């Protein structure tokens, strides 16, 4: 898989008498080797990783070692960002184009994914997001708008790099526009669904029935809620966790009903943006198979600090691990959850 990299936008990059300075107020690095300067200048725009040796002005002797050291130093400071340049092996389907979905979709496009949605509603004025969801899209269905994004990226005269990235295209035959059944051909296992709101039972039933992997990302008071990653039949499902919570709290069903009823209420923008950015990294980790398959599920709440309080400025997390619930049929030899009945 080809990858591109660049120095993070917004960092100060200047040539000084003591070398080439890269950084910001709190952290910086200076490269005294003048032979690195042409490469560092080029790294301020996207460059293909495999071509770095060709575009660098480093002496051939020790070239690879110098390149490796340079990248390690930039990476250690968090001054580099990466993106894939070839098609991804999974198509990402966003369940709801709410604040999280609207923030997540362009991030996934930037990573080379094809993005679709199960959200059948039309674009409203409150959904407009700069050049991604525009005023001209008002009244259009979200699934149509997302499909048009790939065409615009490829046809844009200013997006030559993107057009060469072979962005993955959605196979329309995999999706049934009239229902949430038959989401994907059972033979095709290249779809990952990101559920961005408290889920409808029908959606869960369809995903479990067709054994489609899915993850959950919601906003929570003062932060965001992540998990579980569900691999039907291999890890506990959402209903398993609901049953566990009902066992622990006899009033949980009332809480769940409230969460379901309020699922369409606009979420705080700060929490939604935080959730989308974290979810994008989660999706990449899944695609790269960096997550170990476990027969347990994990949920985590990240809480963003309230700067009005006297507490330290740090993001706190609370995690729980869940096993299969004995009353849920998702692990009884098939991928069908009790939600599908």
HELIX and SHEET records of a PDB file:
HELIX    1   1 UNK A   34  UNK A   36  5                                   3    
HELIX    2   2 UNK A   37  UNK A   42  1                                   6    
HELIX    3   3 UNK A   49  UNK A   51  5                                   3    
HELIX    4   4 UNK A   52  UNK A   55  1                                   4    
HELIX    5   5 UNK A   63  UNK A   77  1                                  15    
HELIX    6   6 UNK A   99  UNK A  110  1                                  12    
HELIX    7   7 UNK A  125  UNK A  127  5                                   3    
HELIX    8   8 UNK A  135  UNK A  137  5                                   3    
HELIX    9   9 UNK A  142  UNK A  155  1                                  14    
HELIX   10  10 UNK A  160  UNK A  163  1                                   4    
HELIX   11  11 UNK A  172  UNK A  174  5                                   3    
HELIX   12  12 UNK A  201  UNK A  209  1                                   9    
HELIX   13  13 UNK A  238  UNK A  248  1                                  11    
HELIX   14  14 UNK A  252  UNK A  261  1                                  10    
HELIX   15  15 UNK A  269  UNK A  287  1                                  19    
HELIX   16  16 UNK A  329  UNK A  331  5                                   3    
HELIX   17  17 UNK A  338  UNK A  340  5                                   3    
SHEET    1   A 3 UNK A  47  UNK A  48  0                                        
SHEET    2   A 3 UNK A   3  UNK A   7 -1                                        
SHEET    3   A 3 UNK A  80  UNK A  84 -1                                        
SHEET    1   B 3 UNK A  12  UNK A  16  0                                        
SHEET    2   B 3 UNK A  19  UNK A  23 -1                                        
SHEET    3   B 3 UNK A  28  UNK A  31 -1                                        
SHEET    1   C 7 UNK A 115  UNK A 117  0                                        
SHEET    2   C 7 UNK A  91  UNK A  94  1                                        
SHEET    3   C 7 UNK A 191  UNK A 195  1                                        
SHEET    4   C 7 UNK A 214  UNK A 220  1                                        
SHEET    5   C 7 UNK A 223  UNK A 230 -1                                        
SHEET    6   C 7 UNK A 297  UNK A 303 -1                                        
SHEET    7   C 7 UNK A 316  UNK A 322 -1                                        
END                                                                             
